Amino acid sequence: MSINYPIYLDNHATTQVDQKVLEVMLPYFTKIYGNASSKNHKFGNDASTAVEKARSQVANCLNAKDSEIIFTSGATESINLATKGIAEYFKNKNPHFITVATEHKATLDCHEWLENNGYEVTLLGVDSEGFIQLEELKKAIKDNTKLVSIMTANNEIGTIQPIADIGKICREANCYFMTDATQAIGKLKLDVESMNIDLLAGSGHKIHGPKGIGFLYVRRSNPHVYLKEQINGGKHERSMRSGTLNVPGIVGLGQAISQSSKDFLTHNKLISKMRDHIENELLKNIKNSKVNGPKKEHRLPNNLNIYLPGVEAEALIISLSDKISFSSGSACTTASIEPSHALKAIGLNDSQIHQSIRIGLSKKTTPDQIHISTELMIQNYKKIKQLS
């Protein structure tokens, strides 16, 4: 078996840019390099045409209208634009906001900002598998609730929330529903109409596209979503996000989301089979190990977050750093010494959290890589356990 090391198993953090995505981007760096807002000459027109094609590609993936897609620098900016934009637009109406304890830090930090600025926020808890309780959501919604923010699929434990049910509740309660779909795009079927989604955030680099580009879906009718722009200077993107458009990035995002939406069922089948192999082998060979999160059918097909008792996750990661790249949690919180907020929310204590690893597969992962990674993880775990 010929293997190129290190093997990359941290695809929740970011993904390798697909070769086809790179190829469609390259001309927009050197040949079609016009400003998409300079439509009075060919260079600008060609760039604008490429942007609108990508906008259509993103919209088609979501069953949205082209005009409802706003390009941003990534999902974090999209979440900030939606959350703070709605807060500021409705600030004179005492708006109330709802989110969940296991959300990405972009959402949680935005809601902390809301609280620090005098807005009312309700933080919902989750059960031991990371699911919200729909009855709790219904009870939390008030007459002045303006926005409910619940991610489609969790970036640490892979929990897939009942998005269509949540959307229905929010629609009946006459409040906006936003979902951070960053981890779900390219793995799940998303339909903003049937799921009653009013705002949706996504990012290119989680679906084999480039970094530094993302989008926000903003519903235009039934209901129309009102928000205030957060970046001023030119009234670009329906006056919601000013700034010169990142044409190569937008082109790459469009290609990546188009590819992922076509092939996701085939890739899911292969990826979940590899995920199940490494999961089953770790559970079988490491006593008292336990999967963090829901059963496989309610979890992202590429996700495994697992508690390996008696060995610090960081020790295992360092011991395998030249062979395998994986993580102990969210890439957005690795600079923090605080235990994972998502694992804490589902009931793990600090010791269990520090002995848990996260493995993220992608369409680039191969069965050979998974087999050798599984063997190496078990071997190194047992060596470290014996030494300690």
Secondary structure, 3 states (H helix, E strand, C coil): CCCCCCEECECCCCCCCCHHHHHHHCHHHHCCCCCCCCCCCHHHHHHHHHHHHHHHHHHHHHCCCHHHEEEECCHHHHHHHHHHHHHHHCHHHCCEEEEECCCCHHHHHHHHHHHHCCCEEEEECCCCCCCCCHHHHHHHCCCCEEEEECCCECCCCCEECCHHHHHHHHHHCCCEEEEECCCCCCCCCCCCCCCCCCEEEEEHHHCCCCCCCEEEEECCCCCCCCCCCCCCCCCHHHHCCCCCCCHHHHHHHHHHHHHHHHHHHHHHHHHHHHHHHHHHHHHHHCCCCEECCCCHHHECCCEEEEECCCCCHHHHHHHCCCCEECECCCHHHCCCCCCCHHHHHCCCCHHHHHCEEEEECCCCCCHHHHHHHHHHHHHHHHHHHHHC
